[in-house]
Amino acid sequence: MTFDDLSSARPDLAFIAHWVREGAHVLDVGCGDGVMMDYLQSDKRCSGYGLELADEQVLASTQRGVRVIQQDFENGLGMFGDNSFDTVLCLSSLQMMKHVEDLLRDIVRVGREAIVSFPNFAYWPHRVALLKGRMPVSKSLPYQWHDTPNVRCATIYDFQELAEEVGLEVIECVALAEGKTVSLLPNLRGDLAVFRLRKKQSS
């Protein structure tokens, strides 16, 4: 898979891929159909694994040549030792987790860095929907209230606060809209929040 292929299929992943260094050992938590690991392996010579629970997504990832471990990562990443990976990805999966704090601590334990993304609930169309008395439905939140897999709603500011509470250092934070960075009023105008993180160093 080329960068152009990834940009066409998932512009958000194309941006995030710039944060993963060439040749890195990567764990993709909630890898879905494996498109990100497929690109990282073929274009950036990365190695690693995807973690996924859904049978159809495991099959799709395997067909792309991605090594997948079928596991409910809600139970943690205990099979991996400390600093087993250069980068751990958790992209558009965090909002589906019941134990967010535990997972965040685990991904910065097994990885030297982590990249996390999630739908920004403070995105202005989401606010408008709530003002109209409706739950938001958008490209980043595509489900109806009754069939959504999401169990958490967060904003950029909320996550920054949580990162501080669980001892994470925010290396970089960007808001994306249609895969492009938003610099002006990011918490209002960005539909996807992306954080690059690592464990805070002991002083």
BELHUPE-V157382 format. One record per residue. N is the residue number from 1. RES is the residue in one small letter. SS is DSSP state (H for helix, E for strand, C for the rest). BURIAL is b if it has 24 or more other C-alpha atoms within 12 Angstrom, else e. Layout:
# BELHUPE-V157382
{{N:RES:SS:BURIAL} {N:RES:SS:BURIAL}}
This chain:
# BELHUPE-V157382
{{1:m:C:e} {2:t:C:e} {3:f:H:b} {4:d:H:e} {5:d:H:e} {6:l:H:b} {7:s:H:e} {8:s:H:e} {9:a:H:e} {10:r:C:b} {11:p:H:b} {12:d:H:b} {13:l:H:b} {14:a:H:b} {15:f:H:b} {16:i:H:b} {17:a:H:b} {18:h:C:e} {19:w:C:b} {20:v:C:b} {21:r:C:e} {22:e:C:e} {23:g:C:e} {24:a:C:b} {25:h:E:b} {26:v:E:b} {27:l:E:b} {28:d:E:b} {29:v:E:b} {30:g:C:b} {31:c:C:b} {32:g:C:b} {33:d:C:b} {34:g:C:b} {35:v:H:b} {36:m:H:b} {37:m:H:b} {38:d:H:b} {39:y:H:b} {40:l:H:b} {41:q:H:b} {42:s:H:e} {43:d:H:b} {44:k:C:b} {45:r:C:e} {46:c:C:b} {47:s:E:b} {48:g:E:b} {49:y:E:b} {50:g:E:b} {51:l:E:b} {52:e:E:b} {53:l:C:b} {54:a:C:e} {55:d:H:e} {56:e:H:e} {57:q:H:b} {58:v:H:b} {59:l:H:e} {60:a:H:b} {61:s:H:b} {62:t:H:b} {63:q:H:e} {64:r:C:b} {65:g:C:b} {66:v:C:b} {67:r:C:b} {68:v:E:b} {69:i:E:b} {70:q:E:b} {71:q:C:e} {72:d:C:e} {73:f:H:b} {74:e:H:b} {75:n:H:e} {76:g:C:b} {77:l:C:b} {78:g:C:e} {79:m:C:e} {80:f:C:e} {81:g:C:e} {82:d:C:e} {83:n:C:e} {84:s:C:b} {85:f:E:b} {86:d:E:b} {87:t:E:b} {88:v:E:b} {89:l:E:b} {90:c:E:b} {91:l:E:b} {92:s:C:b} {93:s:C:b} {94:l:H:b} {95:q:H:b} {96:m:H:b} {97:m:C:b} {98:k:C:e} {99:h:C:e} {100:v:H:b} {101:e:H:b} {102:d:H:b} {103:l:H:b} {104:l:H:b} {105:r:H:b} {106:d:H:b} {107:i:H:b} {108:v:H:b} {109:r:H:b} {110:v:H:b} {111:g:E:b} {112:r:E:b} {113:e:E:b} {114:a:E:b} {115:i:E:b} {116:v:E:b} {117:s:E:b} {118:f:E:b} {119:p:E:b} {120:n:E:b} {121:f:C:b} {122:a:C:b} {123:y:C:b} {124:w:H:b} {125:p:H:b} {126:h:H:b} {127:r:H:e} {128:v:H:e} {129:a:H:e} {130:l:H:e} {131:l:H:e} {132:k:C:e} {133:g:C:e} {134:r:C:e} {135:m:C:e} {136:p:C:b} {137:v:C:b} {138:s:C:b} {139:k:C:e} {140:s:C:b} {141:l:C:b} {142:p:C:e} {143:y:C:e} {144:q:C:e} {145:w:C:e} {146:h:C:e} {147:d:C:e} {148:t:C:e} {149:p:C:e} {150:n:C:b} {151:v:C:e} {152:r:C:b} {153:c:C:b} {154:a:E:b} {155:t:C:b} {156:i:H:b} {157:y:H:b} {158:d:H:e} {159:f:H:b} {160:q:H:b} {161:e:H:e} {162:l:H:e} {163:a:H:b} {164:e:H:e} {165:e:H:e} {166:v:C:b} {167:g:C:e} {168:l:E:b} {169:e:E:b} {170:v:E:b} {171:i:E:e} {172:e:E:e} {173:c:E:b} {174:v:E:b} {175:a:E:b} {176:l:E:b} {177:a:E:b} {178:e:C:b} {179:g:C:b} {180:k:E:b} {181:t:E:b} {182:v:E:e} {183:s:C:e} {184:l:C:e} {185:l:C:e} {186:p:H:b} {187:n:H:b} {188:l:H:b} {189:r:H:b} {190:g:C:b} {191:d:C:b} {192:l:E:b} {193:a:E:b} {194:v:E:b} {195:f:E:b} {196:r:E:b} {197:l:E:b} {198:r:E:b} {199:k:E:b} {200:k:C:e} {201:q:C:e} {202:s:C:e} {203:s:C:e}}
